[in-house]
Amino acid sequence: MARSPAAALRRIRSPRQVRGARGTGSPRRTRHPRLAQELVHQPHPYARALGLVAVVLLGAWLGLLIVGSVRAPVGPMDTKMTLRPSLTGGTKINVSPLGALELDSHTAPIRLDVDVDQLDPARAQQLVDHPERFSGLQDEVARDVEHGTADLAIRSCVAVVAGATALGLAVYRRPRRALAAGGLALALLAASGATAYATWNPKSVLEPKFSGLLSSAPSVVGNARSIVTEFDVYQKELARLVTNVTQLYDVTSTLPTYQPDPSTIRVLHVSDIHLNPASWKIIASLVRQYRISVIVDTGDTMDHGSAAENAFLDPIKDLGAPYVWIRGNHDSKKDTQAYLSDRKRFKNVHVLDDGRAVSVAGLRFAGTGDPQYTPDRSTVAPGDPAERMAGLRLASAIRDQKAAGTPVDIALAHEPAAAKEVDGTVPLVLAGHVHHEEMQVLPLGTRLRIEGSTGGSGLRAVENDNGHPDPVEASVLYLDRGGKRLQAWDEIRLGGLGLTKAEVSRHLPKENQPGATPSPSAPSGSP
């Protein structure tokens, strides 16, 4: 009797095979339900990789947070060194309760924190009793920092591996996955360390950023010339900086007292006060603290330039230093400039306009007011062409001054577009208007300094769209009395309305940094 194909198939395949074939798509009918369930819910490879990275990063961070720090003596100080995850890198030295110093020492996803806990009384007293030991203190500090960094590297490796492994074991419940997490954490730390080493910038100690009470450190430690010639701490490496902080922190009697160098002229550059009455107290404080020789205001002192605002200018006569002023686009020529030009009322004020020059505090200034007056809504602003034309007229006046034997040292213009037109005629030109600090060297060698808003952009700052008040910014410029050249400058940045943060960072021109030679192409403003 002939059999159908279906009957033949039923004879060949057993019932168990049939059930197995039918159960391949259903975990309830398979002999290994857990395995089938894992196959059905297996995550995407990218999701698994992201999960592993998250476990590694979180575990490494927890490991560093819990056990990733070492205590190390550095000279007479007891310190705690810690590695922290960071987006920008760098080094931060916390000197409680004085404040902190921040160095742009490297670019890597890790930051070195050095907390100065306290001074060891016995070691500090030994330095006081035996001053000759200061000659070898820097080498001792360098060795201490080297040993502390080596211990920190070992401790950090153990911390990230232990943290990532422990968290991996808690999440995955599999030793192989946990060990993979620990190995990946170690690899990431090694890569971060290699990046930090490759981007290490020893010159970062030349431009430290101070905060807290240490914000006065540039004026306390020394003037621009002594920073370069007397303090190796600003020239070498972190260990030497720590040495100076040690002395500043406690053994202050061994530091040279601050004596203004008679050959250094200190210029306080302010701009864009915009009718903020708090600015006058800040300026007066800076004049006293830095022993300012002359104040330069590059305009927009007012907000609307009306005669009703003139009384706001009265505190200028009590600031304790000569005041050189040019008109901004918010200062009217008819009211603001005329009021300040009254020499009977303001004996210390020098108003510059249309290329007029004046000698103050050993420097010769020339400047021009802004050709535009924007609060006057009835006048259409001519824009940058007017600014550039004003700058060209200023450059012409400066060349005439030089031909007459009275070269100009510093030019003043409110708008940077006008200031750039004097390139090649003076060593330094100052401007404002844009409400942020900037320093640049123009193509023909003139250095352009743009000041931020010393008034925190005025009382209008409370209407700022970003929800944050603008900072109060000013600069102290150090110039050599003989060559009238910029030696260094301090950028002063205070928190805006309602804030109390203060930062001071010192900067040196490249030609004044240790080992550099002055640029022969820079324009000369003096014989």
VEXDREN-2710 file (C-alpha; in Angstrom, 1 decimal):
% VEXDREN-2710
k/r/px/py/pz
1/MET/0.0/0.0/0.0
2/ALA/1.5/3.3/-1.0
3/ARG/2.2/5.9/1.7
4/SER/1.8/9.6/1.4
5/PRO/4.8/11.9/1.9
6/ALA/3.2/13.3/5.1
7/ALA/3.0/9.8/6.6
8/ALA/6.6/9.1/5.6
9/LEU/7.7/12.3/7.3
10/ARG/5.9/11.3/10.5
11/ARG/7.7/8.0/10.5
12/ILE/11.1/9.6/10.0
13/ARG/10.7/12.4/12.7
14/SER/10.1/11.3/16.3
15/PRO/7.6/13.1/18.5
16/ARG/10.5/14.6/20.6
17/GLN/12.0/16.0/17.3
18/VAL/8.7/17.5/16.4
19/ARG/8.3/19.1/19.8
20/GLY/11.9/20.4/19.5
21/ALA/11.2/21.8/16.1
22/ARG/8.0/23.5/17.2
23/GLY/9.7/24.8/20.3
24/THR/12.6/26.6/18.7
25/GLY/10.6/29.9/18.7
26/SER/9.0/29.4/22.1
27/PRO/11.1/29.5/25.3
28/ARG/8.3/27.7/27.1
29/ARG/8.8/24.4/25.1
30/THR/12.6/24.3/25.0
31/ARG/14.7/22.1/27.3
32/HIS/16.7/25.2/28.4
33/PRO/14.2/28.0/29.2
34/ARG/16.9/30.3/30.9
35/LEU/19.2/30.1/27.9
36/ALA/16.3/30.8/25.5
37/GLN/15.2/33.8/27.6
38/GLU/18.7/35.3/27.5
39/LEU/18.8/34.8/23.7
40/VAL/15.5/36.6/23.4
41/HIS/16.5/39.6/25.7
42/GLN/20.1/39.9/24.6
43/PRO/21.0/43.7/24.5
44/HIS/22.4/45.4/21.5
45/PRO/26.3/45.3/21.4
46/TYR/26.4/49.2/21.5
47/ALA/24.2/49.2/24.5
48/ARG/26.5/46.6/26.2
49/ALA/29.6/48.7/25.4
50/LEU/28.0/51.9/26.7
51/GLY/26.9/50.1/29.9
52/LEU/30.4/48.8/30.4
53/VAL/32.0/52.3/29.9
54/ALA/29.5/53.8/32.3
55/VAL/30.4/51.1/34.9
56/VAL/34.1/51.7/34.4
57/LEU/33.9/55.5/34.7
58/LEU/31.6/55.4/37.7
59/GLY/33.7/52.7/39.4
60/ALA/37.0/54.5/38.7
61/TRP/35.6/57.8/40.0
62/LEU/34.3/56.2/43.2
63/GLY/37.6/54.5/43.7
64/LEU/39.5/57.8/43.4
65/LEU/37.0/59.5/45.7
66/ILE/37.3/56.9/48.4
67/VAL/41.0/55.8/48.4
68/GLY/42.7/57.7/45.6
69/SER/44.6/60.3/47.6
70/VAL/48.0/60.3/49.4
71/ARG/49.3/62.5/52.2
72/ALA/52.8/63.6/51.6
73/PRO/55.1/66.1/53.4
74/VAL/56.3/68.8/51.0
75/GLY/59.0/70.8/52.8
76/PRO/57.5/72.1/56.0
77/MET/54.0/71.5/54.8
78/ASP/51.7/68.5/55.2
79/THR/49.7/68.1/51.9
80/LYS/47.1/65.8/50.4
81/MET/47.4/65.0/46.7
82/THR/44.5/63.7/44.8
83/LEU/43.6/63.0/41.2
84/ARG/40.1/64.0/40.1
85/PRO/38.2/63.5/36.8
86/SER/38.1/66.8/34.9
87/LEU/37.1/68.0/31.5
88/THR/40.0/70.5/31.3
89/GLY/42.8/69.1/33.4
90/GLY/45.2/71.5/35.1
91/THR/46.5/71.7/38.7
92/LYS/44.7/73.3/41.7
93/ILE/46.6/74.2/44.9
94/ASN/44.3/74.9/47.8
95/VAL/45.9/76.9/50.6
96/SER/43.3/77.1/53.3
97/PRO/42.2/79.6/54.5
98/LEU/44.0/81.9/52.0
99/GLY/42.4/80.6/48.9
100/ALA/43.7/78.7/45.8
101/LEU/46.0/78.8/42.9
102/GLU/45.0/77.3/39.5
103/LEU/47.6/76.3/36.9
104/ASP/46.9/75.4/33.3
105/SER/49.6/72.7/33.6
106/HIS/48.2/70.1/31.3
107/THR/45.2/69.1/29.2
108/ALA/43.8/65.7/30.1
109/PRO/40.7/64.2/31.7
110/ILE/42.3/64.3/35.1
111/ARG/43.2/67.2/37.5
112/LEU/45.8/67.2/40.2
113/ASP/44.5/68.7/43.5
114/VAL/47.1/69.6/46.1
115/ASP/45.5/70.6/49.5
116/VAL/47.9/72.3/51.9
117/ASP/46.5/70.9/55.2
118/GLN/48.9/72.5/57.7
119/LEU/52.5/73.5/58.4
120/ASP/54.5/71.1/60.5
121/PRO/55.6/73.4/63.5
122/ALA/58.9/71.6/64.0
123/ARG/60.0/71.8/60.4
124/ALA/58.8/75.4/60.0
125/GLN/60.7/76.4/63.2
126/GLN/63.8/74.8/61.9
127/LEU/63.6/77.0/58.8
128/VAL/63.1/80.1/60.9
129/ASP/66.1/79.1/63.2
130/HIS/68.3/78.2/60.3
131/PRO/67.7/80.5/57.4
132/GLU/70.6/79.0/55.5
133/ARG/68.4/75.9/54.9
134/PHE/66.3/77.9/52.4
135/SER/69.1/77.6/49.9
136/GLY/68.4/73.8/49.6
137/LEU/64.6/74.0/50.3
138/GLN/63.7/74.0/46.6
139/ASP/65.6/70.8/46.0
140/GLU/64.0/69.3/49.0
141/VAL/60.5/70.3/47.9
142/ALA/61.2/68.9/44.4
143/ARG/62.1/65.5/45.9
144/ASP/59.1/65.5/48.1
145/VAL/56.8/66.4/45.2
146/GLU/58.4/63.6/43.1
147/HIS/57.9/61.0/45.8
148/GLY/54.4/62.1/46.5
149/THR/53.4/62.0/42.8
150/ALA/54.9/58.5/42.5
151/ASP/52.9/57.3/45.5
152/LEU/49.8/59.0/44.1
153/ALA/50.2/57.3/40.8
154/ILE/50.4/53.8/42.4
155/ARG/47.5/54.6/44.8
156/SER/45.4/55.9/41.9
157/CYS/46.0/52.8/39.8
158/VAL/44.9/50.6/42.7
159/ALA/41.9/52.8/43.4
160/VAL/40.5/52.8/39.8
161/VAL/41.0/49.1/39.3
162/ALA/39.4/48.2/42.6
163/GLY/36.5/50.6/42.1
164/ALA/35.7/49.5/38.6
165/THR/36.1/45.8/39.4
166/ALA/33.9/46.0/42.5
167/LEU/31.2/47.9/40.7
168/GLY/31.4/45.6/37.7
169/LEU/31.0/42.5/40.0
170/ALA/28.0/44.1/41.7
171/VAL/26.4/45.0/38.3
172/TYR/27.2/41.9/36.2
173/ARG/27.7/39.2/38.8
174/ARG/30.4/37.7/36.6
175/PRO/34.1/37.7/37.5
176/ARG/35.2/37.9/33.9
177/ARG/33.1/41.0/33.2
178/ALA/34.3/42.6/36.5
179/LEU/38.0/41.9/35.6
180/ALA/37.4/43.4/32.2
181/ALA/36.0/46.6/33.8
182/GLY/39.0/46.8/36.1
183/GLY/41.4/46.4/33.1
184/LEU/39.7/49.0/31.1
185/ALA/39.8/51.4/34.0
186/LEU/43.5/50.9/34.3
187/ALA/44.0/51.5/30.6
188/LEU/42.0/54.7/30.7
189/LEU/44.0/56.0/33.6
190/ALA/47.3/55.1/31.8
191/ALA/46.0/56.9/28.7
192/SER/45.0/60.0/30.7
193/GLY/48.4/60.0/32.4
194/ALA/50.2/59.8/29.1
195/THR/48.1/62.6/27.7
196/ALA/48.9/64.7/30.8
197/TYR/52.6/64.0/30.3
198/ALA/52.5/64.8/26.6
199/THR/50.7/68.1/27.2
200/TRP/52.6/69.2/30.3
201/ASN/53.3/72.9/30.3
202/PRO/55.9/73.9/32.8
203/LYS/55.5/77.6/31.8
204/SER/52.0/77.5/33.3
205/VAL/53.4/78.6/36.6
206/LEU/54.3/81.9/34.9
207/GLU/50.5/82.7/34.7
208/PRO/48.8/81.4/37.8
209/LYS/45.2/82.3/38.6
210/PHE/44.6/83.3/42.2
211/SER/41.3/83.2/44.0
212/GLY/40.2/84.0/47.5
213/LEU/42.6/86.0/49.7
214/LEU/45.4/85.0/47.5
215/SER/43.9/87.2/44.8
216/SER/46.2/89.9/46.1
217/ALA/49.3/87.6/45.7
218/PRO/50.7/89.4/42.6
219/SER/51.0/92.7/44.5
220/VAL/52.2/91.0/47.7
221/VAL/54.8/88.7/46.2
222/GLY/56.5/91.3/44.1
223/ASN/56.4/93.6/41.1
224/ALA/56.7/92.6/37.5
225/ARG/60.4/92.8/37.4
226/SER/61.1/90.8/40.6
227/ILE/58.7/88.1/39.3
228/VAL/61.1/87.4/36.5
229/THR/64.5/88.1/38.0
230/GLU/64.1/87.1/41.7
231/PHE/61.5/84.4/42.0
232/ASP/62.4/81.1/40.3
233/VAL/59.0/79.8/41.6
234/TYR/57.4/81.6/38.6
235/GLN/59.9/80.2/36.1
236/LYS/60.4/76.5/36.7
237/GLU/57.8/74.0/38.0
238/LEU/55.1/73.3/40.5
239/ALA/57.6/72.4/43.2
240/ARG/59.1/75.8/43.2
241/LEU/55.6/77.4/43.3
242/VAL/54.8/75.3/46.4
243/THR/58.0/76.6/48.0
244/ASN/56.9/80.2/47.6
245/VAL/53.4/79.4/48.8
246/THR/55.0/77.8/51.9
247/GLN/56.8/81.1/52.6
248/LEU/53.7/83.2/51.9
249/TYR/51.6/81.0/54.1
250/ASP/53.6/81.1/57.3
251/VAL/57.2/82.0/57.2
252/THR/56.5/85.5/55.9
253/SER/59.5/87.1/57.7
254/THR/61.8/85.4/55.2
255/LEU/60.1/86.9/52.1
256/PRO/61.4/90.1/50.7
257/THR/59.1/93.0/51.6
258/TYR/57.1/94.5/48.8
259/GLN/58.8/97.6/47.6
260/PRO/57.5/99.3/44.4
261/ASP/60.2/99.4/41.8
262/PRO/60.8/103.1/41.0
263/SER/61.5/102.1/37.4
264/THR/58.1/100.4/37.0
265/ILE/55.0/102.5/36.0
266/ARG/51.7/101.0/37.0
267/VAL/48.7/101.8/34.7
268/LEU/45.2/100.8/35.8
269/HIS/43.1/100.2/32.7
270/VAL/39.3/100.5/33.2
271/SER/36.5/100.8/30.7
272/ASP/32.7/100.6/30.2
273/ILE/31.7/101.5/33.7
274/HIS/28.2/102.2/32.4
275/LEU/27.0/104.2/35.4
276/ASN/27.7/101.6/38.1
277/PRO/28.5/103.5/41.3
278/ALA/30.3/100.5/42.8
279/SER/33.1/100.9/40.3
280/TRP/34.5/103.9/42.0
281/LYS/35.2/102.1/45.2
282/ILE/36.7/99.2/43.3
283/ILE/39.0/101.5/41.4
284/ALA/40.0/103.4/44.6
285/SER/40.9/100.1/46.3
286/LEU/43.0/99.0/43.3
287/VAL/44.8/102.4/43.2
288/ARG/45.8/101.9/46.9
289/GLN/46.6/98.2/46.7
290/TYR/48.7/98.4/43.5
291/ARG/50.0/101.9/44.0
292/ILE/48.8/103.0/40.6
293/SER/50.7/105.7/38.8
294/VAL/47.8/106.6/36.4
295/ILE/44.3/105.5/35.6
296/VAL/43.2/105.1/32.0
297/ASP/39.5/105.0/31.1
298/THR/38.7/104.0/27.5
299/GLY/35.1/105.3/27.6
300/ASP/31.4/104.4/28.1
301/THR/31.6/105.8/31.6
302/MET/28.0/106.9/31.3
303/ASP/25.0/105.0/30.0
304/HIS/23.0/107.8/28.2
305/GLY/25.5/110.7/28.3
306/SER/22.9/113.1/29.6
307/ALA/23.7/116.1/31.8
308/ALA/21.6/114.6/34.6
309/GLU/24.2/111.9/34.9
310/ASN/27.2/114.2/35.3
311/ALA/27.2/114.1/39.1
312/PHE/28.1/110.4/38.8
313/LEU/31.6/111.5/37.6
314/ASP/32.4/113.5/40.8
315/PRO/34.2/110.7/42.7
316/ILE/37.0/110.7/40.0
317/LYS/38.7/113.7/41.7
318/ASP/39.2/111.6/44.9
319/LEU/40.6/108.4/43.4
320/GLY/44.2/109.3/44.3
321/ALA/45.8/109.1/40.8
322/PRO/45.7/111.0/37.5
323/TYR/42.8/110.0/35.3
324/VAL/43.2/109.9/31.5
325/TRP/39.8/109.6/29.8
326/ILE/38.4/109.3/26.3
327/ARG/34.8/109.4/25.1
328/GLY/32.9/106.2/24.4
329/ASN/29.7/105.8/22.3
330/HIS/27.6/106.2/25.4
331/ASP/29.3/109.4/26.5
332/SER/28.2/112.7/24.9
333/LYS/30.6/115.3/23.7
334/LYS/28.4/118.1/24.7
335/ASP/27.6/117.1/28.3
336/THR/29.9/114.3/29.5
337/GLN/33.1/115.4/27.9
338/ALA/32.5/119.0/28.6
339/TYR/31.9/118.3/32.3
340/LEU/35.1/116.3/32.7
341/SER/37.1/118.9/30.8
342/ASP/36.5/121.5/33.6
343/ARG/40.0/121.6/35.1
344/LYS/38.8/123.7/38.0
345/ARG/36.5/120.8/39.0
346/PHE/38.7/117.9/38.0
347/LYS/42.4/118.8/38.5
348/ASN/43.5/115.2/38.0
349/VAL/41.5/114.5/34.8
350/HIS/43.1/114.6/31.3
351/VAL/40.5/114.4/28.5
352/LEU/41.9/113.3/25.1
353/ASP/40.2/113.7/21.7
354/ASP/41.0/114.2/18.1
355/GLY/44.6/112.9/18.6
356/ARG/45.4/115.2/21.5
357/ALA/48.5/114.0/23.5
358/VAL/49.5/114.5/27.1
359/SER/52.3/113.4/29.3
360/VAL/51.3/111.8/32.6
361/ALA/53.3/109.8/35.1
362/GLY/56.2/109.4/32.8
363/LEU/54.1/108.2/29.8
364/ARG/52.8/110.0/26.8
365/PHE/49.2/109.3/25.8
366/ALA/47.3/110.2/22.7
367/GLY/43.6/109.4/22.1
368/THR/40.4/110.1/20.3
369/GLY/36.8/110.0/21.4
370/ASP/34.3/107.6/19.8
371/PRO/32.9/109.3/16.7
372/GLN/29.5/107.8/17.3
373/TYR/27.0/108.6/20.0
374/THR/24.5/105.8/20.0
375/PRO/22.0/107.0/22.7
376/ASP/21.1/109.8/20.3
377/ARG/18.3/108.0/18.4
378/SER/17.9/110.9/16.0
379/THR/21.3/110.2/14.4
380/VAL/21.9/107.1/12.3
381/ALA/25.1/105.4/13.4
382/PRO/27.7/105.3/10.6
383/GLY/29.2/102.1/11.9
384/ASP/32.7/100.8/11.5
385/PRO/33.8/103.1/8.6
386/ALA/33.5/106.1/11.0
387/GLU/35.5/104.2/13.6
388/ARG/38.3/103.3/11.2
389/MET/38.4/106.9/10.0
390/ALA/38.8/108.1/13.6
391/GLY/41.6/105.6/14.1
392/LEU/43.4/106.8/10.9
393/ARG/43.2/110.4/12.2
394/LEU/44.6/109.3/15.5
395/ALA/47.5/107.4/13.7
396/SER/48.3/110.6/11.7
397/ALA/48.4/112.7/14.9
398/ILE/50.7/110.1/16.5
399/ARG/53.1/110.3/13.5
400/ASP/53.1/114.1/13.8
401/GLN/54.0/113.8/17.5
402/LYS/56.9/111.6/16.7
403/ALA/58.1/113.9/13.9
404/ALA/58.0/116.7/16.5
405/GLY/60.3/114.8/18.8
406/THR/57.5/113.8/21.3
407/PRO/56.7/110.1/20.5
408/VAL/53.6/108.6/22.0
409/ASP/53.9/105.6/24.3
410/ILE/50.2/104.5/24.6
411/ALA/47.3/105.3/22.2
412/LEU/43.6/105.2/23.4
413/ALA/40.5/104.5/21.4
414/HIS/37.1/103.2/22.6
415/GLU/36.3/100.9/19.7
416/PRO/38.8/98.1/18.8
417/ALA/38.1/98.8/15.1
418/ALA/39.5/102.4/15.6
419/ALA/42.4/101.1/17.8
420/LYS/43.6/98.7/15.1
421/GLU/44.3/101.6/12.7
422/VAL/47.2/102.8/14.8
423/ASP/49.1/99.6/14.3
424/GLY/52.8/100.3/13.8
425/THR/52.8/103.8/15.3
426/VAL/52.9/103.0/19.0
427/PRO/54.0/100.0/21.2
428/LEU/50.6/99.8/23.0
429/VAL/47.0/100.8/22.2
430/LEU/44.1/100.4/24.7
431/ALA/40.4/100.0/23.9
432/GLY/37.1/98.7/25.4
433/HIS/33.6/98.6/24.1
434/VAL/33.2/94.8/23.7
435/HIS/32.8/94.1/27.5
436/HIS/35.4/91.3/27.6
437/GLU/39.2/91.2/28.1
438/GLU/41.6/90.4/25.3
439/MET/45.2/90.9/24.5
440/GLN/46.6/90.6/20.9
441/VAL/49.6/91.6/18.9
442/LEU/48.6/93.4/15.6
443/PRO/50.4/92.6/12.3
444/LEU/52.8/95.5/12.5
445/GLY/53.8/94.8/16.1
446/THR/51.5/97.1/18.1
447/ARG/50.0/95.3/21.1
448/LEU/46.2/95.8/21.5
449/ARG/44.7/95.6/25.0
450/ILE/40.9/95.4/25.1
451/GLU/39.4/95.9/28.6
452/GLY/36.3/94.3/29.9
453/SER/33.5/96.1/31.7
454/THR/34.7/97.6/35.0
455/GLY/31.1/98.3/35.8
456/GLY/30.0/94.7/35.1
457/SER/28.2/96.2/32.1
458/GLY/26.5/98.6/34.4
459/LEU/23.1/98.3/36.1
460/ARG/21.7/96.8/32.9
461/ALA/23.5/93.6/33.9
462/VAL/20.4/92.5/35.9
463/GLU/18.6/92.3/32.6
464/ASN/21.2/90.0/31.1
465/ASP/19.6/87.3/29.0
466/ASN/21.9/84.5/30.2
467/GLY/20.7/84.9/33.8
468/HIS/24.2/85.7/35.1
469/PRO/25.7/89.1/36.0
470/ASP/28.7/90.2/34.0
471/PRO/32.0/90.2/35.8
472/VAL/33.8/93.4/36.9
473/GLU/37.1/93.5/35.0
474/ALA/40.1/95.7/35.1
475/SER/43.8/95.4/34.4
476/VAL/47.1/96.6/35.9
477/LEU/49.7/97.2/33.3
478/TYR/53.4/97.2/34.3
479/LEU/55.7/99.3/32.1
480/ASP/59.4/100.0/32.3
481/ARG/60.1/103.6/32.8
482/GLY/63.2/103.6/30.6
483/GLY/61.9/101.9/27.5
484/LYS/58.1/102.4/28.2
485/ARG/57.6/98.8/27.3
486/LEU/54.9/96.5/28.7
487/GLN/56.6/94.1/31.2
488/ALA/53.6/92.3/32.6
489/TRP/49.9/92.7/33.3
490/ASP/47.5/91.5/35.9
491/GLU/43.9/90.6/34.8
492/ILE/41.5/91.4/37.7
493/ARG/38.1/89.7/37.6
494/LEU/35.5/90.1/40.2
495/GLY/32.1/88.5/40.5
496/GLY/29.3/90.7/39.1
497/LEU/26.3/92.0/41.0
498/GLY/25.6/89.8/44.0
499/LEU/28.7/87.7/43.6
500/THR/31.9/87.8/45.7
501/LYS/34.4/85.8/43.7
502/ALA/37.7/87.4/43.0
503/GLU/40.5/86.3/40.6
504/VAL/43.8/87.8/39.6
505/SER/46.0/86.2/37.0
506/ARG/49.4/87.5/36.0
507/HIS/50.6/87.4/32.4
508/LEU/54.0/88.1/30.8
509/PRO/54.6/89.0/27.1
510/LYS/56.4/86.3/25.3
511/GLU/59.4/88.5/24.8
512/ASN/59.7/89.1/28.6
513/GLN/59.5/85.4/29.6
514/PRO/62.7/83.8/30.9
515/GLY/65.1/82.9/28.1
516/ALA/63.2/85.0/25.4
517/THR/64.7/87.9/23.4
518/PRO/62.7/91.0/22.7
519/SER/61.2/91.2/19.3
520/PRO/63.1/93.7/17.0
521/SER/60.0/94.3/14.9
522/ALA/57.9/96.0/17.7
523/PRO/57.3/99.6/17.0
524/SER/59.1/102.1/19.2
525/GLY/57.2/104.8/20.9
526/SER/60.3/106.4/22.6
527/PRO/63.8/107.2/21.4
END
